[in-house]
Amino acid sequence: MLRFPFPQHVQYHGGILPNHRSQAQLDEDVRAAYWDWKARYVIEDGGLYRIAFGKDEPARATTVSEGQGYGMVIVALMAGEDPEAQKIFDGLQRFAAAHPSEIDARLMDWNVPEPQGNASAFDGDADIAYGLLLADAQWGSSGEVNYKAEALKMMDGILESEIGAESRLPTLGDWVREDSLPYSQFTPRSSDFMLTNFRAYGKAGGGAVWDEVVAQSQTVMLEIQNEFSPQSGLLPDFIVKDESGFTPAPPNFLEAETDDDYNYNAGRAPWRVGLDALLFGDETSRAIVLKISHWAESAAQGDPYRLNAGYHLDGQPLDNSEYFTTFFLAPLGVAAMNDSNQQAWLNAIYDSVYAQRLDYYEDSVTLLCLLAMSGNAWTP
């Protein structure tokens, strides 16, 4: 029996929903986005299921752990709408388990298939574990998959192999050695501050250590905002620690010239941190995201289509960023839910994203944000 069938209509802490569409319309928007997302990206693979890294080849042949985590969270939340939800979820879990990291087998290989290397990525593991906790809350753990046991095993792996023993911050993956250079326990990705997940781990039996991870993540975000983005509140894709404290990572630290900017990693932070404020009423998280949200509304002059796809921390647009993408806007919608004075901005963001379909990354993040913006994101 389903315990939390879609739709749920969660009463958030101090949050608002788009008020220009009825609750029934919001729910229908999520349904439409879900069925499109499922048709494009959910692939049966030898009796298992995986999330395609793109709608077209060659990306469609690839699955990353990040996508597998997104899929497990989405499918658990959409049970009740999709009669195949549990079947698909179990197949997603088994696919993840069938592709373990060679470093810590409790975690997932970040890229399948991958000809070189076989290690984990923090965000994929963190969402897979969270999805398992959602599944336990949704279906119970007495069926073919013991969701709670699998979640606890993965949480143990995350804590031992992907959380700094001293820093109490997420590392980039199990391949990072705590005190090596340039990647260490003090070099987090800002979008890995997945506070809702951490709180769920603590509630599920992970202990008070997860409260420390929440607190340390918030401390680092506040330090970056205070020192490097006092006007915009923007966070960089990657963060490092030097003798003066936490600072944006240098360009090309791990992925791109824009590693020190608000780009395609940090763009998820307003959703991750904003949802924590909505679900748990945390005022520190609310302050962090509203600094970004207020700046964004002003920078875009209230028009979502004027928002650039990436910024320097001082609020100047990145080169070649003058194009529309739901990826940056949908998370800002979750952030705007935290301030009733941003109702018009929230409504405008919602209208700009709910019917758009782009590709795997944009559509997955947007669907997760639509679940939040419609009042259908709940926590176990």
C-alpha positions in Angstrom: 0.0 0.0 0.0 1.2 3.5 -0.9 1.7 5.7 2.1 2.4 9.0 0.3 0.8 8.7 -3.1 1.2 11.6 -5.5 -0.1 14.3 -5.1 0.8 15.1 -1.5 0.2 18.9 -1.1 2.8 19.4 1.6 2.4 22.4 4.0 5.8 24.0 3.8 7.3 26.1 6.5 6.7 29.7 5.6 6.6 29.0 1.9 4.3 30.1 -1.0 3.2 28.3 -4.1 2.6 29.9 -7.6 -0.8 31.4 -7.0 -1.9 32.1 -10.6 -2.6 28.4 -11.2 -4.9 26.2 -9.2 -3.5 23.3 -7.2 -5.1 20.9 -9.7 -3.2 22.7 -12.5 0.1 22.6 -10.7 -0.4 18.8 -10.2 -1.2 18.4 -13.8 1.9 20.3 -14.8 4.0 17.9 -12.8 2.2 14.9 -14.3 2.9 16.1 -17.8 6.5 16.8 -17.1 6.9 13.4 -15.5 5.5 11.4 -18.3 7.6 13.3 -20.8 10.7 12.8 -18.6 10.0 9.1 -18.2 9.5 8.6 -22.0 12.8 10.3 -22.8 15.2 9.2 -20.1 14.0 6.0 -18.3 15.5 3.1 -20.1 15.0 -0.6 -19.4 18.4 -2.3 -19.5 18.5 -6.1 -19.2 15.6 -6.2 -16.7 17.1 -3.3 -14.8 16.4 0.4 -15.3 18.7 3.4 -15.8 18.4 7.1 -16.5 19.9 8.1 -19.8 22.4 11.0 -19.8 20.7 12.6 -22.8 17.8 12.2 -25.1 20.0 11.6 -28.1 23.0 9.4 -28.9 25.8 9.1 -27.8 24.7 10.5 -24.4 21.7 8.3 -24.4 23.9 5.2 -24.0 25.5 6.6 -20.9 24.2 6.8 -17.3 25.8 8.8 -14.5 25.1 8.2 -10.8 23.7 11.8 -10.5 21.0 10.8 -13.0 20.3 7.5 -11.2 19.8 9.4 -8.0 17.5 12.0 -9.6 15.5 9.1 -11.0 15.1 7.3 -7.7 13.9 10.4 -6.0 11.5 11.3 -8.8 10.0 7.9 -9.1 9.5 7.5 -5.4 7.7 10.8 -5.3 5.5 10.0 -8.3 4.2 6.7 -6.9 0.5 6.8 -7.1 0.6 8.5 -10.5 2.7 5.9 -12.2 1.6 2.3 -11.5 5.0 1.1 -12.5 6.8 3.3 -10.0 8.0 0.6 -7.6 9.0 -1.7 -10.4 11.1 1.0 -12.0 12.5 2.1 -8.6 13.7 -1.4 -7.9 15.3 -1.6 -11.3 17.0 1.7 -10.8 18.4 0.5 -7.4 19.6 -2.8 -8.8 21.3 -1.0 -11.7 23.1 1.2 -9.2 24.1 -1.8 -7.1 25.3 -3.6 -10.2 27.8 -0.8 -10.9 29.7 -0.2 -7.7 32.7 2.0 -7.3 36.0 0.1 -7.2 37.0 2.2 -4.2 34.0 1.8 -1.9 31.6 -0.9 -3.3 28.7 0.6 -1.2 28.8 3.5 -3.6 28.0 3.8 -7.3 30.4 4.2 -10.2 29.8 7.7 -11.3 29.8 6.9 -15.1 28.5 3.8 -16.8 30.0 2.6 -19.1 33.4 4.1 -18.3 36.5 2.8 -20.0 38.9 4.3 -17.5 38.4 4.6 -13.8 35.6 3.5 -11.6 34.9 5.8 -8.7 32.0 7.6 -7.1 30.6 11.1 -7.2 29.1 12.5 -4.1 25.8 13.9 -5.4 24.7 10.7 -7.1 25.3 8.6 -4.0 23.6 11.2 -1.8 20.4 11.2 -3.9 20.4 7.4 -4.3 20.5 7.0 -0.5 17.8 9.7 -0.1 15.7 7.9 -2.7 16.0 4.7 -0.8 14.7 6.4 2.3 11.8 7.8 0.3 11.1 4.3 -1.0 11.1 2.9 2.6 8.6 5.6 3.6 6.5 5.0 0.5 6.4 1.2 0.3 8.0 -0.2 3.4 11.0 -2.5 3.3 9.5 -5.9 3.5 9.4 -6.5 -0.3 12.0 -7.7 -2.8 14.3 -4.8 -1.9 15.0 -3.9 1.8 15.1 -0.2 1.1 16.0 0.8 4.6 18.9 -1.6 4.9 20.2 -0.5 1.5 19.9 3.1 2.5 21.8 2.6 5.7 24.6 0.7 3.9 25.0 3.5 1.4 24.8 6.2 4.2 27.6 4.4 6.0 29.6 4.4 2.7 29.0 8.1 2.2 30.0 9.0 5.7 33.2 6.9 5.7 34.3 7.6 2.1 32.8 10.9 1.1 32.5 13.1 4.2 35.6 14.8 5.6 36.5 13.5 9.1 37.7 16.9 10.1 35.9 19.2 7.7 32.5 17.5 8.0 31.9 18.6 4.4 31.1 16.6 1.3 34.1 15.6 -0.8 33.9 15.3 -4.5 33.8 11.4 -4.3 35.4 8.4 -2.7 38.5 9.0 -4.9 39.4 12.1 -2.9 42.1 11.6 -0.2 41.2 13.7 2.9 44.5 15.7 3.1 45.9 15.5 -0.5 46.2 18.3 -3.0 44.5 19.8 -4.9 41.4 17.8 -4.0 40.7 17.2 -0.3 38.1 17.2 2.4 38.2 21.0 2.2 37.3 21.3 -1.5 33.5 20.8 -1.8 31.2 21.3 -4.8 28.6 23.9 -3.7 25.7 21.9 -5.2 26.7 19.0 -2.9 25.4 20.9 0.1 22.3 18.7 0.0 20.8 19.7 3.3 17.5 17.9 3.0 19.2 14.7 2.3 21.6 15.1 5.3 18.7 15.7 7.7 16.9 12.6 6.4 20.0 10.6 7.1 20.1 11.8 10.6 16.4 11.0 11.2 16.9 7.5 9.7 19.5 6.6 12.3 22.7 8.1 10.9 23.2 10.1 14.0 24.1 13.6 15.0 27.0 13.7 12.7 24.6 14.7 9.9 23.6 17.8 11.9 27.3 18.7 11.8 27.4 18.3 8.1 24.4 20.6 7.7 25.9 23.2 10.0 29.3 23.1 8.3 27.8 23.3 4.8 25.8 26.4 5.9 28.9 28.0 7.5 30.9 27.6 4.2 28.1 29.1 2.1 27.7 32.1 4.4 31.5 32.7 4.4 31.5 32.7 0.6 28.6 35.0 0.4 30.0 37.4 3.0 33.5 37.5 1.5 33.0 37.0 -2.2 29.4 37.8 -3.2 28.1 40.3 -0.7 25.7 41.8 -3.3 24.6 38.8 -5.3 24.9 36.0 -2.8 26.0 33.7 -5.6 28.1 30.6 -4.9 30.9 29.2 -7.1 30.7 25.8 -8.7 33.7 24.6 -6.5 35.2 25.8 -3.3 38.6 25.4 -1.7 40.2 26.4 1.6 43.5 28.3 1.9 45.2 30.0 4.8 42.6 32.8 4.8 39.5 30.5 4.8 37.1 29.2 2.2 37.4 30.8 -1.2 36.1 30.1 -4.8 38.2 27.4 -6.5 40.6 28.6 -9.2 39.5 28.3 -12.9 39.9 24.8 -14.3 40.1 23.4 -10.8 38.2 20.3 -11.9 35.8 20.9 -14.8 36.1 24.2 -16.6 37.4 27.8 -16.8 34.2 28.7 -14.9 34.9 26.6 -11.8 35.1 29.8 -9.7 31.8 31.1 -11.1 28.0 30.5 -10.6 27.5 28.0 -13.4 26.2 24.5 -14.1 27.0 23.1 -10.7 26.2 25.9 -8.4 22.9 26.6 -10.2 21.4 23.7 -8.3 22.1 25.3 -4.9 19.0 27.5 -4.7 16.8 24.4 -5.0 18.9 22.3 -2.6 19.1 24.9 0.1 15.7 26.5 -0.6 14.0 23.1 -0.2 15.6 22.7 3.2 14.1 26.0 4.4 10.7 24.9 3.1 10.6 21.4 4.5 12.4 22.1 7.8 11.9 25.8 8.4 15.6 26.5 8.7 16.1 30.2 8.8 19.8 30.1 8.0 19.0 28.2 4.8 16.3 30.7 4.0 18.6 33.6 4.4 21.2 32.0 2.1 18.8 31.4 -0.7 16.9 34.7 -0.4 20.1 36.6 -0.8 20.5 34.9 -4.2 16.8 35.1 -5.0 16.4 38.8 -4.4 19.5 39.6 -6.4 18.3 37.4 -9.3 14.9 39.1 -9.5 16.6 42.5 -9.6 19.2 41.4 -12.1 16.5 40.0 -14.4 14.3 43.0 -13.8 11.5 40.6 -13.0 11.6 38.9 -16.3 13.0 35.3 -16.2 13.9 35.4 -19.9 16.4 38.2 -19.1 18.4 36.0 -16.7 21.7 34.8 -18.1 23.0 31.2 -18.0 25.8 31.8 -15.5 27.4 34.7 -13.7 30.6 35.7 -12.0 30.1 36.1 -8.2 30.0 39.9 -8.6 26.9 39.5 -10.6 28.4 40.1 -14.0 27.2 37.7 -16.7 29.6 35.0 -18.0 30.8 35.3 -21.6 28.4 33.6 -24.0 25.7 33.2 -21.4 22.9 35.2 -23.1 20.5 32.3 -23.6 17.5 30.8 -21.9 17.7 27.6 -20.0 15.4 26.1 -17.4 18.4 24.8 -15.4 19.1 28.2 -13.8 15.5 29.3 -13.4 13.7 26.3 -11.9 16.0 26.2 -8.8 15.5 30.0 -8.4 11.7 29.3 -8.3 12.2 27.1 -5.3 14.3 29.8 -3.7 11.6 32.4 -4.4 9.0 30.3 -2.6 10.6 31.4 0.6 9.5 35.0 0.4 5.9 36.1 -0.1 7.1 39.4 -1.5 8.5 37.5 -4.5 5.1 36.0 -5.5 5.1 37.7 -8.9 8.7 36.6 -9.5 7.8 33.0 -8.5 4.8 33.0 -10.9 6.9 34.4 -13.7 9.6 31.8 -13.2 7.0 29.0 -13.0 5.5 30.1 -16.3 8.9 30.1 -18.0 9.8 26.5 -17.0 6.8 24.2 -16.4 6.1 23.4 -20.1 9.7 23.5 -21.4 11.5 20.3 -22.4 15.3 20.6 -23.1 17.6 17.6 -22.3 18.4 15.2 -19.5 20.1 17.6 -17.0 17.7 20.5 -17.4 14.6 18.4 -17.5 15.6 16.3 -14.4 16.4 19.3 -12.3 13.3 21.1 -13.5 11.0 18.2 -12.7 12.5 18.0 -9.2 11.9 21.7 -8.8 8.3 21.4 -10.1 7.6 18.8 -7.5 8.7 21.4 -4.9 6.9 24.3 -6.5 3.6 22.4 -6.7 3.8 21.4 -3.0 4.6 17.7 -3.8 8.2 17.4 -2.4 8.0 15.6 0.9 10.8 14.2 3.1 10.9 10.8 4.8 
